[in-house]
Amino acid sequence: MIKYKLITENKLTGHYISHLLDLAKIDESTLENANLLILVEPEKIPIKKLEKLVSNLKKNVKILIVSQNLSSVNLPVRETFFLKQPFLTSQFINLIEEISSSHLPLTREERENPFIGEHSSIAKIRNFIPKLASISSPVLLVGAKGTGKELLARHIQAHRGGNFIKFSPKTLASDMIEPVLFGFSASVFPKIKKKKEGLLAKAGEGVLYIEDIDTLPLKTQKKLLSFIENGYFYPLGAKEAVKSSAKLVASLSKPPEEIFKTGKIHTEIFFRLSEFAIYLPSLKKRKIDIPLLAQHFLEKYAHLYRKETIYFSANFIERLLFHSWPSNLDELKKIIKEVVIWGEEETFKRHLPKKIVKNRLRFRDIEDLLSQLIQEEKRIRERTVSSRKGQASRHTGSR
């Protein structure tokens, strides 16, 4: 079992690495009890402090150095591993497994595209994913565009196994939706002599993800409801039913109550989907996650474009925190990608013009900024718990 201690002069990178280890269910230990010392950018640590730190370690303690300048670090003879920045999350997890000579019980999606976030709502959703994957009932994901609905659907599939099939009804002509979704038998279409399997059949025992299910015609929704209730469906022109164990995951980009009032979603399918409805918060409501997500996308795109790791300024992170994020994660990805290509200043001009912000944060550096965000998240959680207790007390009539 890994017991690690992380030492860093770059607080954001260190915080990101600690979060990845937390997602892998690996907790940080004290230096005295650790069997792995992770040094993030040790070239920035005063040499005397570094030498003293290493010389006092137990003999069995391994060292992992994370830096973009690995050649500048010279340590006393000891079993040492290296991870060059920028890095992909899968590279980091693979190296941790190599160091520990063990296999971490993580899905492929968790290794390559982790569900990043410390916000209480995100943590709850992440912990609920295995349960969502195990039940046969359909799941409804609700959230504005770019909040991570497809990523969550992919994580559900990763825990469930099987195929992941995405279907966006709005991309097709209305008369092509049912043939694509359910398939069709031979001779249904004059120019097509062979039967064709639909997306529902192709999903197998995996996940069929229907994006914006309210864009599905009501007639098709009714046919889909029959599949949800009975576990089988009829391809167009077919007389025999096709059984399927596929799990349906559907999404809505607007509040369900609002869509229900428009009549764009079938009443019965609405109530069936609402049994397991997951609400994803907008990015502006999860400020604590913005620095983590920014660092995650930075490592990803810097690696993709073979650029050196860029260090965010505290001013840049503050601008991210006060941005309105109308396109949520999609917009953050785009901005960080442009930072990697063009740098902070050019990205400022394009996407983050300086605005006069009321109640601006007062901080010394990124470490202080991160500390303030963590404390604010704790206060929000405490207020939420206190509010729920108060509501429960009023409901039961207790004093």
Secondary structure as GFF3:
##gff-version 3
##sequence-region A 1 399
A	DSSP	beta_strand	4	8	.	.	.	ID=ss1
A	DSSP	alpha_helix	11	23	.	.	.	ID=ss2
A	DSSP	beta_strand	36	40	.	.	.	ID=ss3
A	DSSP	three_ten_helix	42	44	.	.	.	ID=ss4
A	DSSP	alpha_helix	47	55	.	.	.	ID=ss5
A	DSSP	beta_strand	62	67	.	.	.	ID=ss6
A	DSSP	three_ten_helix	70	72	.	.	.	ID=ss7
A	DSSP	beta_strand	80	84	.	.	.	ID=ss8
A	DSSP	alpha_helix	89	100	.	.	.	ID=ss9
A	DSSP	alpha_helix	108	112	.	.	.	ID=ss10
A	DSSP	alpha_helix	120	134	.	.	.	ID=ss11
A	DSSP	beta_strand	139	142	.	.	.	ID=ss12
A	DSSP	alpha_helix	149	160	.	.	.	ID=ss13
A	DSSP	beta_strand	164	167	.	.	.	ID=ss14
A	DSSP	three_ten_helix	169	171	.	.	.	ID=ss15
A	DSSP	alpha_helix	174	182	.	.	.	ID=ss16
A	DSSP	beta_strand	183	184	.	.	.	ID=ss17
A	DSSP	beta_strand	196	197	.	.	.	ID=ss18
A	DSSP	alpha_helix	199	202	.	.	.	ID=ss19
A	DSSP	beta_strand	207	210	.	.	.	ID=ss20
A	DSSP	three_ten_helix	213	215	.	.	.	ID=ss21
A	DSSP	alpha_helix	218	230	.	.	.	ID=ss22
A	DSSP	beta_strand	232	233	.	.	.	ID=ss23
A	DSSP	beta_strand	242	243	.	.	.	ID=ss24
A	DSSP	beta_strand	247	252	.	.	.	ID=ss25
A	DSSP	alpha_helix	256	262	.	.	.	ID=ss26
A	DSSP	alpha_helix	267	274	.	.	.	ID=ss27
A	DSSP	beta_strand	277	279	.	.	.	ID=ss28
A	DSSP	three_ten_helix	283	285	.	.	.	ID=ss29
A	DSSP	three_ten_helix	287	289	.	.	.	ID=ss30
A	DSSP	alpha_helix	290	304	.	.	.	ID=ss31
A	DSSP	alpha_helix	314	322	.	.	.	ID=ss32
A	DSSP	alpha_helix	328	342	.	.	.	ID=ss33
A	DSSP	alpha_helix	344	351	.	.	.	ID=ss34
A	DSSP	alpha_helix	366	396	.	.	.	ID=ss35
###
